[in-house]
């Protein structure tokens, strides 16, 4: 797994592009691929979420991690 800077975050956040089971909330709706959860609610817009995030340079390799909205950062 590699840490990749989240586009649109001004270099503040990075996400794990291949998280292991237990690194993120697995009971959430949707599917996870390449560190991004994809979910489309009935009749709604598709939601994309980075599932394993940390601030750049904090060296957090053990968690807990944050989740960030990819939709939000893509719009920045």
PEDA-V371135 format. One record per backbone hydrogen bond with DSSP energy under -1.0 kcal/mol. CO is the residue of the C=O (numbers start at 1). NH is the residue of the N-H. If there is no record, write none. Layout:
co->CO nh->NH
co->CO nh->NH
This chain:
co->2 nh->17
co->4 nh->15
co->6 nh->9
co->9 nh->12
co->12 nh->56
co->13 nh->6
co->14 nh->54
co->15 nh->4
co->20 nh->23
co->24 nh->26
co->31 nh->38
co->33 nh->36
co->35 nh->51
co->36 nh->33
co->37 nh->49
co->38 nh->31
co->39 nh->47
co->41 nh->44
co->47 nh->39
co->48 nh->70
co->48 nh->71
co->49 nh->37
co->50 nh->68
co->52 nh->16
co->53 nh->66
co->54 nh->14
co->55 nh->58
co->66 nh->53
co->68 nh->50
co->69 nh->73
co->70 nh->74
co->71 nh->75
